[in-house]
């Protein structure tokens, strides 16, 4: 007799029922606000250029071009926005490689939405409302809004915008980044590591904590603050030391976005990574006219982990990758 392989779900059935209840609550939240649910393809023709995100390539019999599983529905949703969709949201399965650990699964779920004419502050407030509802936080639970520079100064005693690169590197090594790795990292890579490993884990211990106004060099797809052009209108949400969301006031300038994509590609090449072609469909949509919007992606599985006090992501998934 052949050896039987594990077939049971990795999450218990009560967790799967709560998962369904929270997804229904999220849909009700957006329906009450008149935000349209959309459903864009998971199989796409372009990988993202972001040097920190690794897309899964797909071979499809009968198709000769490159195909990828999307790492976010962002590009397709922005094309819908440019076409006049109005406010939209999506609950999407997304896929990312080279990420491992108790909070990571190669396939996970995002709740992503875009709100017309919302400021970063207004979107953070809406994220706090949805996250607080899904986490079942008390109404009086604190919500902290902390500038990026203030988070570093409070938690590590350093000004990330003005400190010399050598000082940032020494701090990263002191926070247990391998010295040989640190020597190969750029300033932004060191700051990104410090945020993920030393600053973020200390945030949101008693509620929700938003970190906002990231350096312009870490803007990704966010527009720069017109009053502080060295800073981006980008935020992240932390709760109990875990990053839950990443949001922007969206960049609408096609030449600037193209330049950022090309810089991403150059950085990937220097790192020995593949450099995917830029998504010309997205850039054409920006050129046609993306309305003023703010958007955010919220990690649903991590949120459910926090709701239940789960130690590993497979405890809240029907079937984690090892049993998929």
VOBA-1610 file (N, C-alpha, C; in pm, whole numbers, padded with zeros to 5 digits, always signed):
BEGIN
Unk+00084-00119+00000Unk+00000+00000+00000Unk+00088+00125+00000Unk+00054+00221-00086Unk+00133+00344-00092Unk+00110+00425+00035Unk+00214+00503+00072Unk+00205+00586+00191Unk+00104+00698+00170Unk+00017+00719+00265Unk-00083+00824+00253Unk-00021+00959+00286Unk-00057+01059+00208Unk-00004+01193+00231Unk-00107+01274+00309Unk-00061+01374+00383Unk-00156+01457+00460Unk-00257+01523+00366Unk-00383+01516+00401Unk-00486+01573+00314Unk-00578+01670+00387Unk-00572+01670+00519Unk-00662+01756+00595Unk-00627+01904+00576Unk-00723+01993+00594Unk-00692+02136+00591Unk-00588+02172+00697Unk-00509+02273+00669Unk-00411+02318+00769Unk-00476+02407+00874Unk-00592+02464+00846Unk-00666+02543+00944Unk-00786+02461+00993Unk-00819+02470+01122Unk-00938+02400+01171Unk-01065+02463+01115Unk-01171+02386+01111Unk-01296+02433+01051Unk-01353+02558+01119Unk-01346+02572+01253Unk-01395+02698+01311Unk-01320+02821+01259Unk-01191+02805+01233Unk-01114+02917+01176Unk-01161+02948+01035Unk-01190+02845+00958Unk-01238+02868+00821Unk-01375+02935+00822Unk-01456+02903+00921Unk-01587+02971+00931Unk-01567+03118+00967Unk-01475+03146+01060Unk-01447+03286+01094Unk-01388+03359+00974Unk-01304+03292+00900Unk-01247+03351+00778Unk-01359+03396+00684Unk-01458+03310+00664Unk-01570+03345+00577Unk-01651+03461+00635Unk-01670+03462+00766Unk-01745+03571+00829Unk-01675+03705+00811Unk-01543+03707+00825Unk-01468+03832+00811Unk-01465+03880+00667Unk-01459+03788+00572Unk-01466+03828+00431Unk-01603+03888+00400Unk-01708+03829+00457Unk-01842+03885+00438Unk-01852+04023+00502Unk-01789+04039+00619Unk-01791+04169+00686Unk-01717+04275+00605Unk-01606+04235+00541Unk-01532+04329+00457Unk-01617+04371+00337Unk-01686+04277+00276Unk-01771+04312+00163Unk-01885+04404+00206Unk-01941+04379+00322Unk-02047+04467+00373Unk-01993+04606+00400Unk-01871+04616+00451Unk-01808+04744+00478Unk-01801+04828+00350Unk-01756+04767+00241Unk-01743+04842+00115Unk-01879+04868+00050Unk-01970+04772+00062Unk-02104+04793+00005Unk-02172+04913+00071Unk-02155+04928+00201Unk-02217+05040+00272Unk-02161+05174+00227Unk-02041+05172+00169Unk-01976+05295+00124Unk-01984+05314-00027Unk-02056+05225-00094Unk-02074+05237-00238Unk-01948+05209-00318Unk-01859+05125-00265Unk-01736+05090-00335Unk-01761+04960-00413Unk-01730+04962-00541Unk-01761+04851-00632Unk-01659+04739-00619Unk-01707+04615-00605Unk-01616+04501-00607Unk-01581+04466-00751Unk-01451+04444-00778Unk-01406+04405-00911Unk-01323+04278-00901Unk-01298+04218-01015Unk-01229+04089-01020Unk-01137+04090-01141Unk-01009+04112-01120Unk-00914+04122-01231Unk-00833+03994-01242Unk-00767+03970-01357Unk-00697+03843-01377Unk-00581+03820-01281Unk-00565+03697-01237Unk-00447+03658-01159Unk-00331+03623-01251Unk-00362+03582-01373Unk-00260+03547-01472Unk-00240+03668-01562Unk-00118+03725-01558Unk-00093+03853-01626Unk+00031+03842-01715Unk+00048+03943-01799Unk+00158+03939-01896Unk+00283+04013-01850Unk+00277+04076-01734Unk+00394+04150-01686Unk+00419+04122-01538Unk+00545+04095-01505Unk+00586+04092-01366Unk+00614+04235-01321Unk+00609+04259-01191Unk+00642+04392-01141Unk+00793+04409-01142Unk+00837+04535-01149Unk+00980+04564-01151Unk+01038+04584-01012Unk+00956+04599-00910Unk+01003+04623-00774Unk+01108+04519-00736Unk+01225+04567-00691Unk+01336+04475-00664Unk+01310+04383-00544Unk+01211+04417-00461Unk+01183+04337-00343Unk+01074+04231-00367Unk+01011+04234-00484Unk+00900+04143-00511Unk+00940+04048-00623Unk+00915+03920-00603Unk+00956+03817-00699Unk+00831+03743-00747Unk+00798+03764-00875Unk+00677+03707-00932Unk+00701+03565-00984Unk+00596+03485-00980Unk+00602+03349-01031Unk+00573+03349-01180Unk+00663+03292-01260Unk+00638+03279-01404Unk+00557+03152-01429Unk+00482+03153-01537Unk+00390+03044-01569Unk+00411+03002-01714Unk+00418+02871-01737Unk+00418+02817-01873Unk+00279+02763-01903Unk+00217+02815-02007Unk+00082+02776-02042Unk+00083+02716-02182Unk+00054+02587-02197Unk+00054+02526-02331Unk-00033+02603-02428Unk+00020+02628-02546Unk-00054+02701-02648Unk-00032+02850-02645Unk+00041+02898-02543Unk+00069+03042-02533Unk+00220+03060-02539Unk+00267+03149-02625Unk+00411+03164-02648Unk+00472+03280-02571Unk+00392+03375-02526Unk+00448+03490-02454Unk+00469+03462-02307Unk+00541+03552-02241Unk+00565+03540-02096Unk+00436+03562-02020Unk+00417+03482-01915Unk+00301+03496-01827Unk+00347+03486-01682Unk+00275+03553-01593Unk+00311+03556-01452Unk+00185+03553-01367Unk+00197+03503-01246Unk+00091+03517-01147Unk+00110+03653-01079Unk+00002+03729-01068Unk+00019+03865-01017Unk+00057+03866-00869Unk+00138+03965-00832Unk+00176+03984-00693Unk+00082+04082-00623Unk-00003+04146-00701Unk-00103+04241-00652Unk-00195+04273-00769Unk-00321+04305-00743Unk-00409+04346-00854Unk-00395+04494-00888Unk-00294+04561-00835Unk-00282+04707-00844Unk-00285+04759-00988Unk-00204+04702-01075Unk-00193+04757-01210Unk-00327+04748-01284Unk-00391+04633-01275Unk-00519+04616-01343Unk-00626+04707-01284Unk-00625+04724-01154Unk-00724+04810-01089Unk-00704+04956-01130Unk-00580+04997-01146Unk-00556+05134-01191Unk-00604+05155-01335Unk-00595+05052-01416Unk-00649+05064-01552Unk-00801+05079-01548Unk-00867+05010-01455Unk-01011+05028-01439Unk-01043+05170-01391Unk-00964+05220-01299Unk-00985+05356-01250Unk-00972+05458-01363Unk-00869+05439-01447Unk-00849+05530-01559Unk-00964+05521-01659Unk-01030+05405-01664Unk-01144+05387-01755Unk-01274+05442-01697Unk-01269+05495-01573Unk-01388+05557-01516Unk-01467+05472-01420Unk-01405+05371-01360Unk-01478+05279-01272Unk-01533+05345-01146Unk-01469+05451-01100Unk-01502+05503-00968Unk-01437+05418-00860Unk-01476+05439-00735Unk-01415+05367-00623Unk-01433+05217-00637Unk-01323+05142-00616Unk-01327+04997-00637Unk-01247+04926-00527Unk-01284+04799-00505Unk-01204+04713-00418Unk-01200+04573-00476Unk-01105+04495-00427Unk-01092+04357-00472Unk-01036+04273-00357Unk-01089+04153-00343Unk-01034+04054-00251Unk-00966+03950-00340Unk-00832+03950-00338Unk-00757+03877-00440Unk-00655+03783-00378Unk-00643+03664-00438Unk-00529+03578-00410Unk-00411+03629-00492Unk-00295+03646-00426Unk-00176+03695-00493Unk-00060+03601-00461Unk+00051+03617-00534Unk+00159+03519-00529Unk+00294+03590-00528Unk+00379+03552-00433Unk+00513+03611-00426Unk+00614+03505-00382Unk+00728+03506-00448Unk+00834+03412-00414Unk+00940+03474-00324Unk+01035+03390-00283Unk+01149+03433-00200Unk+01107+03496-00068Unk+00990+03457-00018Unk+00947+03501+00114Unk+00910+03378+00195Unk+00967+03367+00314Unk+00940+03249+00397Unk+00930+03291+00542Unk+00875+03204+00622Unk+00861+03231+00764Unk+00719+03211+00811Unk+00698+03231+00940Unk+00569+03201+01000Unk+00458+03292+00950Unk+00492+03412+00895Unk+00391+03507+00849Unk+00377+03508+00697Unk+00442+03412+00629Unk+00445+03413+00482Unk+00395+03281+00425Unk+00318+03291+00318Unk+00284+03178+00232Unk+00294+03229+00089Unk+00342+03145-00003Unk+00363+03193-00140Unk+00235+03247-00202Unk+00122+03191-00166Unk-00009+03241-00209Unk-00081+03295-00086Unk-00127+03418-00094Unk-00197+03478+00019Unk-00305+03571-00032Unk-00380+03632+00057Unk-00495+03712+00018Unk-00477+03857+00058Unk-00505+03946-00036Unk-00506+04090-00012Unk-00648+04145-00028Unk-00681+04242+00057Unk-00796+04328+00031Unk-00738+04460-00017Unk-00763+04492-00142Unk-00703+04612-00201Unk-00815+04705-00248Unk-00801+04834-00217Unk-00906+04927-00260Unk-00851+05065-00291Unk-00930+05140-00370Unk-00892+05273-00418Unk-01010+05367-00399Unk-00979+05487-00344Unk-01082+05583-00312Unk-01050+05716-00379Unk-01145+05765-00458Unk-01128+05888-00531Unk-01121+06009-00440Unk-01023+06096-00468Unk-01007+06223-00398Unk-00980+06207-00249Unk-00943+06087-00204Unk-00906+06068-00064Unk-00762+06114-00044Unk-00736+06183+00065Unk-00599+06211+00106Unk-00542+06087+00174Unk-00411+06087+00194Unk-00348+05979+00269Unk-00410+05968+00408Unk-00431+06080+00473Unk-00488+06080+00607Unk-00629+06020+00607Unk-00711+06057+00508Unk-00848+06003+00503Unk-00846+05853+00479Unk-00753+05806+00395Unk-00747+05662+00370Unk-00697+05588+00493Unk-00600+05644+00563Unk-00554+05579+00686Unk-00670+05564+00785Unk-00753+05666+00795Unk-00867+05658+00887Unk-00963+05546+00846Unk-00985+05530+00714Unk-01074+05423+00669Unk-01011+05286+00690Unk-00881+05276+00667Unk-00812+05149+00694Unk-00824+05114+00842Unk-00807+05214+00929Unk-00819+05188+01073Unk-00958+05137+01108Unk-01060+05192+01041Unk-01196+05149+01070Unk-01220+05004+01028Unk-01175+04969+00907Unk-01193+04831+00861Unk-01108+04734+00942Unk-00981+04766+00960Unk-00893+04676+01035Unk-00942+04658+01178Unk-00985+04768+01240Unk-01036+04758+01376Unk-01159+04670+01385Unk-01246+04681+01283Unk-01366+04597+01280Unk-01330+04450+01266Unk-01243+04419+01171Unk-01208+04279+01145Unk-01126+04219+01260Unk-01046+04301+01327Unk-00968+04252+01441Unk-01050+04249+01569Unk-01174+04303+01565Unk-01260+04313+01682Unk-01193+04393+01794Unk-01130+04505+01755Unk-01068+04591+01855Unk-01175+04675+01924Unk-01157+04708+02050Unk-01252+04798+02116Unk-01250+04935+02051Unk-01361+05002+02052Unk-01371+05134+01990Unk-01271+05232+02049Unk-01236+05213+02175Unk-01144+05306+02240Unk-00997+05267+02220Unk-00972+05160+02144Unk-00833+05119+02119Unk-00759+05232+02049Unk-00636+05262+02090Unk-00563+05375+02031Unk-00523+05350+01887Unk-00521+05457+01810Unk-00467+05455+01674Unk-00359+05561+01669Unk-00236+05518+01642Unk-00122+05610+01641Unk-00083+05642+01497Unk-00052+05768+01471Unk-00005+05813+01341Unk+00136+05869+01361Unk+00234+05802+01304Unk+00374+05830+01333Unk+00450+05851+01203Unk+00515+05965+01191Unk+00598+05988+01073Unk+00716+05891+01072Unk+00760+05853+00952Unk+00870+05759+00935Unk+00993+05803+01015Unk+01030+05929+01001Unk+01149+05978+01071Unk+01130+05970+01221Unk+01010+05997+01271Unk+00985+05992+01415Unk+00987+05849+01467Unk+00944+05754+01385Unk+00949+05613+01426Unk+01093+05568+01446Unk+01181+05606+01354Unk+01323+05570+01368Unk+01387+05639+01488Unk+01356+05769+01505Unk+01418+05842+01615Unk+01371+05787+01750Unk+01242+05752+01759Unk+01190+05702+01885Unk+01243+05562+01918Unk+01246+05475+01818Unk+01279+05335+01845Unk+01429+05306+01836Unk+01503+05380+01752Unk+01645+05350+01733Unk+01737+05469+01759Unk+01679+05587+01785Unk+01761+05701+01815Unk+01843+05754+01699Unk+01790+05742+01577Unk+01862+05789+01460Unk+01766+05860+01366Unk+01816+05965+01299Unk+01738+06033+01196Unk+01767+05964+01064Unk+01673+05888+01009Unk+01701+05809+00888Unk+01722+05895+00764Unk+01678+06019+00768Unk+01690+06105+00650Unk+01823+06179+00646Unk+01884+06203+00763Unk+02005+06284+00767Unk+02130+06208+00810Unk+02115+06093+00869Unk+02231+06018+00916Unk+02319+05974+00800Unk+02449+05972+00822Unk+02542+05922+00721Unk+02517+05773+00696Unk+02544+05731+00573Unk+02520+05590+00539Unk+02601+05498+00629Unk+02724+05538+00664Unk+02807+05455+00751Unk+02740+05435+00887Unk+02675+05540+00938Unk+02607+05529+01067Unk+02487+05436+01057Unk+02414+05444+00946Unk+02300+05355+00924Unk+02349+05210+00917Unk+02462+05189+00849Unk+02517+05054+00837Unk+02561+05001+00973Unk+02627+05084+01051Unk+02671+05041+01185Unk+02551+05005+01272Unk+02444+05083+01260Unk+02324+05054+01339Unk+02263+04921+01297Unk+02257+04896+01165Unk+02200+04769+01117Unk+02281+04650+01168Unk+02413+04664+01169Unk+02498+04556+01221Unk+02473+04538+01370Unk+02459+04650+01442Unk+02431+04641+01585Unk+02296+04575+01612Unk+02204+04586+01514Unk+02072+04522+01526Unk+02072+04381+01466Unk+02193+04327+01445Unk+02212+04186+01409Unk+02200+04155+01259Unk+02215+04255+01172Unk+02232+04225+01031Unk+02376+04180+01010Unk+02395+04070+00939Unk+02529+04018+00912Unk+02616+04126+00848Unk+02735+04148+00902Unk+02822+04256+00855Unk+02858+04242+00709Unk+02876+04119+00662Unk+02910+04099+00521Unk+02792+04136+00431Unk+02672+04107+00475Unk+02553+04146+00400Unk+02538+04298+00404Unk+02558+04357+00520Unk+02542+04502+00536Unk+02633+04580+00443Unk+02755+04529+00421Unk+02849+04598+00333Unk+02800+04603+00189Unk+02714+04511+00151Unk+02664+04504+00014Unk+02534+04582-00005Unk+02477+04630+00104Unk+02346+04696+00099Unk+02360+04846+00073Unk+02265+04898-00004Unk+02254+05043-00022Unk+02190+05104+00103Unk+02191+05235+00110Unk+02129+05305+00222Unk+01982+05267+00236Unk+01909+05268+00123Unk+01766+05234+00130Unk+01744+05090+00171Unk+01830+05002+00126Unk+01817+04861+00166Unk+01841+04846+00317Unk+01937+04921+00369Unk+01963+04916+00513Unk+01843+04969+00592Unk+01789+05082+00545Unk+01672+05139+00614Unk+01552+05045+00605Unk+01535+04982+00490Unk+01424+04888+00473Unk+01440+04770+00569Unk+01563+04722+00582Unk+01589+04611+00675Unk+01562+04655+00818Unk+01607+04774+00854Unk+01585+04823+00990Unk+01436+04840+01020Unk+01361+04891+00923Unk+01217+04905+00945Unk+01153+04768+00967Unk+01189+04671+00884Unk+01127+04540+00895Unk+01171+04459+01015Unk+01294+04482+01060Unk+01352+04396+01164Unk+01362+04461+01301Unk+01371+04595+01306Unk+01396+04660+01434Unk+01292+04764+01473Unk+01237+04837+01375Unk+01139+04940+01406Unk+00998+04883+01407Unk+00957+04824+01295Unk+00821+04771+01282Unk+00780+04677+01393Unk+00866+04581+01434Unk+00826+04487+01539Unk+00796+04553+01674Unk+00832+04681+01690Unk+00806+04751+01815Unk+00680+04838+01810Unk+00611+04837+01697Unk+00500+04929+01678Unk+00365+04860+01697Unk+00265+04937+01737Unk+00129+04887+01746Unk+00106+04786+01856Unk+00180+04800+01966Unk+00165+04703+02074Unk+00030+04706+02142Unk-00034+04823+02143Unk-00162+04835+02212Unk-00277+04872+02119Unk-00253+04868+01989Unk-00357+04904+01891Unk-00298+04912+01753Unk-00346+05004+01673Unk-00299+05022+01537Unk-00199+05137+01532Unk-00095+05120+01450Unk+00005+05226+01433Unk+00033+05244+01284Unk+00010+05365+01235Unk+00040+05400+01096Unk+00173+05475+01091Unk+00264+05427+01007Unk+00388+05498+00978Unk+00370+05563+00841Unk+00396+05693+00832Unk+00369+05764+00707Unk+00481+05860+00671Unk+00475+05911+00550Unk+00577+06000+00495Unk+00713+05930+00487Unk+00717+05826+00406Unk+00841+05754+00379Unk+00934+05840+00293Unk+01064+05809+00291Unk+01156+05884+00205Unk+01114+05873+00058Unk+01139+05978-00019Unk+01104+05978-00161Unk+01169+05861-00235Unk+01285+05819-00191Unk+01355+05707-00256Unk+01284+05575-00234Unk+01187+05571-00141Unk+01107+05451-00116Unk+00960+05474-00152Unk+00937+05563-00247Unk+00800+05602-00281Unk+00722+05492-00350Unk+00791+05400-00422Unk+00723+05297-00501Unk+00627+05363-00601Unk+00496+05344-00584Unk+00398+05403-00676Unk+00322+05519-00611Unk+00381+05577-00507Unk+00318+05691-00438Unk+00366+05822-00498Unk+00281+05924-00489Unk+00325+06056-00530Unk+00400+06123-00415Unk+00485+06218-00448Unk+00561+06289-00346Unk+00475+06398-00284Unk+00505+06429-00159Unk+00433+06534-00089Unk+00471+06670-00149Unk+00377+06744-00206Unk+00412+06871-00268Unk+00471+06972-00171Unk+00443+06956-00041Unk+00495+07047+00060Unk+00630+06999+00115Unk+00659+06870+00099Unk+00786+06813+00142Unk+00831+06713+00035Unk+00886+06764-00076Unk+00914+06676-00191Unk+01018+06568-00165Unk+01088+06576-00054Unk+01179+06468-00019Unk+01110+06349+00045Unk+00977+06361+00063Unk+00900+06256+00129Unk+00785+06211+00039Unk+00747+06086+00054Unk+00639+06028-00026Unk+00512+06017+00056Unk+00397+06032-00011Unk+00267+06016+00054Unk+00232+05867+00057Unk+00311+05798+00136Unk+00302+05652+00152Unk+00290+05620+00301Unk+00213+05514+00333Unk+00202+05472+00472Unk+00202+05320+00482Unk+00235+05271+00599Unk+00220+05129+00633Unk+00147+05121+00767Unk+00072+05012+00783Unk+00000+04987+00907Unk+00066+04872+00982Unk+00089+04894+01112Unk+00143+04789+01199Unk+00046+04765+01314Unk+00039+04639+01353Unk-00038+04601+01472Unk+00037+04487+01540Unk+00066+04505+01666Unk+00144+04407+01745Unk+00274+04370+01674Unk+00336+04470+01613Unk+00465+04450+01548Unk+00460+04388+01411Unk+00341+04366+01357Unk+00327+04300+01227Unk+00277+04401+01124Unk+00342+04406+01009Unk+00296+04493+00901Unk+00170+04432+00839Unk+00065+04512+00829Unk-00062+04465+00776Unk-00100+04530+00643Unk-00055+04651+00617Unk-00102+04723+00499Unk+00004+04819+00448Unk-00006+04848+00318Unk+00083+04944+00252Unk-00005+05027+00159Unk-00001+05160+00174Unk-00091+05244+00095Unk-00024+05372+00048Unk-00087+05435-00054Unk-00032+05555-00115Unk-00143+05653-00155Unk-00107+05779-00163Unk-00171+05867-00259Unk-00101+05838-00391Unk-00177+05792-00490Unk-00117+05729-00607Unk-00052+05830-00702Unk+00065+05789-00751Unk+00134+05867-00854Unk+00052+05860-00984Unk+00032+05975-01046Unk-00048+05982-01169Unk+00034+06026-01288Unk+00161+06058-01268Unk+00248+06113-01372Unk+00318+06000-01448Unk+00281+05981-01575Unk+00336+05869-01653Unk+00487+05876-01671Unk+00546+05990-01709Unk+00692+05993-01723Unk+00766+05962-01593Unk+00716+06012-01480Unk+00780+05984-01352Unk+00769+05836-01317Unk+00651+05776-01342Unk+00637+05633-01312Unk+00726+05549-01402Unk+00738+05586-01528Unk+00827+05514-01619Unk+00972+05522-01569Unk+01013+05641-01525Unk+01150+05657-01475Unk+01173+05570-01351Unk+01073+05561-01265Unk+01087+05477-01145Unk+01097+05330-01184Unk+01016+05287-01280Unk+01024+05148-01325Unk+01164+05119-01381Unk+01218+05210-01459Unk+01350+05188-01518Unk+01457+05183-01410Unk+01444+05267-01308Unk+01538+05260-01196Unk+01527+05126-01124Unk+01405+05077-01104Unk+01386+04944-01046Unk+01460+04839-01128Unk+01446+04846-01260Unk+01509+04747-01347Unk+01661+04751-01333Unk+01718+04870-01329Unk+01863+04883-01312Unk+01908+04824-01179Unk+01831+04847-01075Unk+01866+04792-00944Unk+01857+04641-00944Unk+01759+04586-01012Unk+01747+04441-01021Unk+01865+04381-01097Unk+01906+04447-01204Unk+02021+04398-01282Unk+02147+04398-01197Unk+02169+04506-01122Unk+02288+04513-01035Unk+02284+04405-00928Unk+02164+04364-00886Unk+02150+04260-00784Unk+02152+04119-00844Unk+02169+04109-00976Unk+02172+03978-01040Unk+02036+03915-01058Unk+01930+03997-01057Unk+01794+03948-01073Unk+01745+03972-01215Unk+01640+03903-01253Unk+01577+03930-01381Unk+01517+04070-01380Unk+01514+04133-01496Unk+01460+04269-01507Unk+01344+04268-01604Unk+01222+04245-01555Unk+01106+04234-01645Unk+01077+04365-01717Unk+01020+04352-01834Unk+00978+04469-01910Unk+00870+04544-01832Unk+00867+04676-01849Unk+00765+04755-01780Unk+00628+04727-01841Unk+00525+04748-01762Unk+00388+04724-01806Unk+00339+04847-01883Unk+00344+04840-02016Unk+00307+04953-02099Unk+00156+04983-02091Unk+00077+04881-02062Unk-00068+04905-02048Unk-00095+04996-01929Unk-00026+04973-01817Unk-00044+05061-01702Unk+00002+05202-01735Unk+00118+05214-01798Unk+00169+05347-01830Unk+00077+05419-01927Unk+00018+05348-02021Unk-00078+05410-02113Unk-00201+05459-02037Unk-00244+05382-01938Unk-00359+05424-01857Unk-00326+05552-01779Unk-00204+05559-01724Unk-00163+05680-01654Unk-00160+05798-01750Unk-00110+05774-01869Unk-00103+05881-01968Unk-00243+05929-02008Unk-00338+05835-02015Unk-00475+05872-02051Unk-00543+05952-01941Unk-00498+05929-01816Unk-00554+06009-01707Unk-00607+05927-01592Unk-00525+05900-01494Unk-00570+05836-01371Unk-00631+05944-01281Unk-00751+05924-01231Unk-00808+06025-01140Unk-00728+06031-01011Unk-00744+06138-00938Unk-00678+06151-00808Unk-00736+06046-00713Unk-00653+05950-00672Unk-00699+05842-00585Unk-00592+05810-00482Unk-00636+05751-00373Unk-00547+05690-00276Unk-00585+05543-00268Unk-00483+05456-00259Unk-00510+05313-00258Unk-00427+05241-00154Unk-00474+05122-00115Unk-00408+05046-00010Unk-00432+04897-00031Unk-00334+04817+00011Unk-00348+04672+00013Unk-00333+04624+00157Unk-00432+04551+00205Unk-00437+04502+00343Unk-00423+04350+00342Unk-00327+04298+00418Unk-00304+04153+00423Unk-00408+04083+00509Unk-00499+04012+00444Unk-00611+03952+00517Unk-00566+03836+00605Unk-00477+03750+00556Unk-00437+03633+00633Unk-00364+03673+00762Unk-00277+03773+00751Unk-00208+03822+00870Unk-00307+03882+00970Unk-00402+03954+00918Unk-00504+04013+01006Unk-00579+03903+01081Unk-00614+03796+01011Unk-00683+03685+01076Unk-00593+03618+01178Unk-00463+03608+01149Unk-00369+03552+01247Unk-00372+03634+01376Unk-00369+03767+01362Unk-00372+03852+01481Unk-00505+03837+01555Unk-00613+03827+01482Unk-00746+03812+01544Unk-00749+03687+01632Unk-00685+03579+01586Unk-00692+03451+01656Unk-00571+03424+01744Unk-00467+03507+01733Unk-00344+03478+01806Unk-00269+03360+01749Unk-00282+03337+01619Unk-00215+03224+01554Unk-00066+03252+01541Unk+00015+03147+01555Unk+00161+03162+01549Unk+00214+03146+01407Unk+00140+03075+01322Unk+00188+03049+01186Unk+00073+03065+01087Unk+00107+03112+00967Unk+00004+03146+00870Unk-00076+03025+00826Unk-00014+02907+00824Unk-00089+02789+00781Unk-00206+02760+00872Unk-00205+02813+00994Unk-00315+02789+01088Unk-00442+02863+01049Unk-00433+02956+00952Unk-00553+03029+00910Unk-00585+03008+00762Unk-00511+02919+00694Unk-00534+02891+00553Unk-00599+02755+00534Unk-00691+02743+00440Unk-00748+02610+00414Unk-00639+02507+00383Unk-00549+02544+00293Unk-00437+02456+00258Unk-00315+02544+00230Unk-00217+02540+00320Unk-00092+02611+00295Unk-00019+02541+00180Unk+00087+02604+00132Unk+00156+02555+00011Unk+00195+02408+00022Unk+00239+02366+00138Unk+00285+02227+00153Unk+00173+02126+00130Unk+00047+02168+00142Unk-00065+02075+00118Unk-00152+02119+00001Unk-00107+02216-00074Unk-00190+02268-00184Unk-00202+02166-00296
//
